Structures are given as C-alpha cells and as structure tokens.
Amino acid sequence: MELEHPDPLRAGHRRRILITGAGGQLGRALQQEFVADDLVALTHTDWDVADPPSNSLLQGGFDLVLHAAAWTDVFERDLAGLKQNGAVLQARIDEIEQRLRR
C-alpha cells in the first residue's frame, strides 16, 4: 500500500506535537522521547480533555497528537461495580432463601 505521504510522522524533522496526560507515567515518558520536537505537553490541570479545546490551543495545528490522558480513578469505579454486583447477588440469595422456606 502506498501512502499519500511517505513519512506521515516526519521522523527526523522538528515537529509540533501535542501530548495530553503529560503529568502521567506515559505522558512523561512520551515527553522524553519527543524532547527534540516543538512539544506542547498538557496535564489535567492545563486542559481537561472532557472539555473542547480552546481556540488558542488549536492555533498553529499539530503534526502529531499523542493522547495519553486517562481516567485514573479505576479503583473507585471497580469498587462501585463490586458493590452493585454484591447487592444484586445478595438480593438473589434472599429470593432463593425465601423460596426454600415455603
């Protein structure tokens, strides 16, 4: 397959790169890898990716966008899911116990 641009990432050339999630483990590692480029590294404090980007952020465009932002409250989400599943399971157990008592 032939690409429209033979080198879409422009390796070896200074690029303008946006990294979201720059404060996280992956975001910090990406910053180190692209240190020679014109880097815009945004943490959650700089920009919440759930919101539309500002016009000033979009000015000039980017050659590459590396989206490393992530939801980090995974434990709380999992705990809430376990509690909900536990409640459903307990309701089912109660229902079975009631049937057995009849």
N, C-alpha and C positions, 0 to 999 in steps of 0.2 A: 504494500500500500504506500503510495506517495503522499506525503504531507504537503499542504499548501505552503507551509513554512518549514524548511528542512530542520531548523533548530528552534522550535517554539519557545523554549526556555532561555534562549540566548546565552547558553553556557559560555563562559569566558568573557562576557561583556558585562559592564556595570548595569544592573537592572534596578528598577524601582519596585520594591517588594513590600507587601503588607502582611504582617503576621498578627493574627488575633490570638488571644490567650497567651500573650507574651510573658505573663507572670507565672505560668505553669511550667511543669517539668519539660514537656515537649516544646512549648514556646521558647523557653530559654535555650534549649539545645538547637532549635532552628536558628535563633539569632546568632549563635556561634558559627553555624555552618554558612550563613549568608553575610558575614561581617564585612566582606568586600563590596557589598552592594549598597545602594541607597535604600536603607531599611526604615520602615515605619512599623514599630512594634507597639501594639496596643494591649494593655492589661484590661481587666474588667472595669477598673476604676476609670480608665481612659474612654472606654466605649463598651456599653452593654450590647452584645450582638443581637439581643431580642428587640432592640430599637433600630429604626432605619439609620443608616449612616448620614452624617451631616454633609452638606454641600462642600464645606471646606476640606473634609476628609477625602472626598471624591475628586477634588481638583487635581489635575495632572495625570490622573489614572495610574494604573499599576501594570507592570509586566507580569507579575505573578502574585497571587493571593494565597497564603497558606493559613487555612482556618484551623487553629489548634485550640480554640475555645471549647470548653466542655462543662457540663453540669457536674459539679464535684460533690454534691450532697447525696451521693449514691447510697450511703448507709441509711440515712433518714428515709429515703424512698423505699429501700428494701425492708426496713423495719415496719413502715406503714403497710406495705404489702403483706408482710408476715402477720401483722396484727389483724388485717382484714381477712386473710385466709384462715387464721386461727378462729376468728369469730364465726365464720361460715362453717368451719369444721365442728365447732362446739355446738352450733345450732343443729347440725345434722345428727350429732351424737345424742343430743337431748331428744330429738324427734324419734330416733331409734329406741332409746330407753323408754319413752312413753308408750311406744307400740308394744314393746316387750312386756310392760306392766299390765296390759289389757287382758 
